[in-house]
Amino acid sequence: MSEGADALKLERRIGELERLAHWIEEFGSRNQLAHRVIVDVELAVDELVTNTVTYGWSDDEPHEILLRQRLDAGHWIVEIEDDGEAFDPRTVSPPPLDAPPEERPIGGLGIHLVRSVVDELGYRREAGRNHVTLRKRVDGDARRDEPPR
C-alpha cells in the first residue's frame, strides 16, 4: 500500500534543482525518514535530473520533467519521467575507478554514484517517454527523526 504520494513538475532548467531538493527534503522530513536516506535520494535524483536537463534533448524548446515519489512496502520510490531522447541509465558501464583520474574516460561517474546510493534503478521507454524509477529501502534504521551526529 502506498502512503504519502507526491508529484512535482519541473521545467528544463538547472535553476529548478533547488525546488527539487526542497521537494525531496520535505517529503523525507514529513515521513520521518533518516537524514542519510534523504541525502542519498536527493543525491541520486539530483544527478539524474541534472543529466536529463543537460543532455536529454537536442533542441532548445521548453520541456518538462515529471517526478512522483511515494512510500510503498518499506521503500521510498521516486519516478522520473521525461520526453527526452531514449536513455537507459542501467546501460552505462561502471567507470574504471582504479585508474588515475586523468586516464578515466569522461562520463559514467554520476550514474555509478546513483547506483551506489539506491537499492534499485529501473528504466522503461513507453509512448516516447523515459521512465526512470529509483527505490531506496526505508524500513528499520532508515526511519529516524534526527540526522546522525
BELBELDA-V222765 format. One record per pair of residues at least 12 apart in sequence whose C-alpha atoms are under 7 Angstrom apart, sorted by sequence separation. I is the first residue (numbers start at 1). J is the second residue. D is the distance in Angstrom with one decimal. If there is no record, write none. Layout:
((I;J;D) (I;J;D))
This chain:
((67;79;5.5) (68;80;6.8) (121;133;5.8) (122;134;6.4) (25;38;6.3) (67;80;4.6) (95;108;5.8) (121;134;4.9) (66;80;5.9) (67;81;6.3) (94;108;6.4) (95;109;6.0) (120;134;5.8) (121;135;6.7) (65;80;7.0) (66;81;5.0) (93;108;6.8) (120;135;5.0) (65;81;5.8) (66;82;6.4) (92;108;6.3) (118;134;6.6) (119;135;5.6) (120;136;7.0) (65;82;4.9) (118;135;6.1) (119;136;5.1) (24;42;6.2) (64;82;6.6) (94;112;6.0) (118;136;5.1) (119;137;6.7) (21;42;6.3) (89;111;6.7) (57;84;5.1) (56;84;4.8) (57;85;6.0) (17;46;6.8) (56;85;5.6) (88;123;6.0) (14;50;6.8) (14;53;6.7) (86;125;7.0) (13;53;6.2) (12;53;5.4) (87;130;7.0) (86;130;6.2) (83;128;6.3) (84;129;6.7) (83;129;4.5) (84;130;6.9) (82;129;5.5) (83;130;6.3) (81;129;6.6) (82;130;5.4) (81;130;5.5) (82;131;7.0) (12;62;6.4) (81;131;4.6) (12;63;5.4) (80;131;5.7) (81;132;6.5) (11;63;6.1) (12;64;5.7) (79;131;6.7) (80;132;5.1) (11;64;4.7) (12;65;6.9) (79;132;5.7) (80;133;6.4) (10;64;5.5) (11;65;6.4) (79;133;4.5) (9;64;6.6) (10;65;5.1) (78;133;5.7) (79;134;6.5) (9;65;5.8) (10;66;6.4) (77;133;6.9) (78;134;5.2) (9;66;4.6) (77;134;5.6) (78;135;6.7) (8;66;6.0) (9;67;6.3) (77;135;4.6) (8;67;5.1) (76;135;5.7) (77;136;6.6) (7;67;5.6) (8;68;6.4) (75;135;6.0) (76;136;5.1) (7;68;4.3) (75;136;5.3) (76;137;6.3) (6;68;5.6) (7;69;6.4) (75;137;4.3) (76;138;6.3) (6;69;5.3) (47;110;6.3) (74;137;5.9) (75;138;5.2) (5;69;5.7) (6;70;6.3) (74;138;5.3) (5;70;4.2) (74;139;4.9) (4;70;5.7) (5;71;7.0) (3;70;6.3) (4;71;6.4) (2;70;6.4) (3;71;5.4) (2;71;5.5) (3;72;6.7) (2;72;4.6) (44;114;4.7) (1;72;5.8) (1;73;6.6) (44;117;7.0) (40;117;5.5) (33;138;6.9) (37;142;6.4) (34;142;4.9) (33;142;5.9) (34;143;5.0) (33;143;4.3) (34;144;4.6) (32;143;5.9) (33;144;5.5) (34;145;6.2) (35;146;6.7) (32;144;5.9) (33;145;6.6) (34;146;6.7) (35;147;4.6) (32;145;5.3) (34;147;6.3))
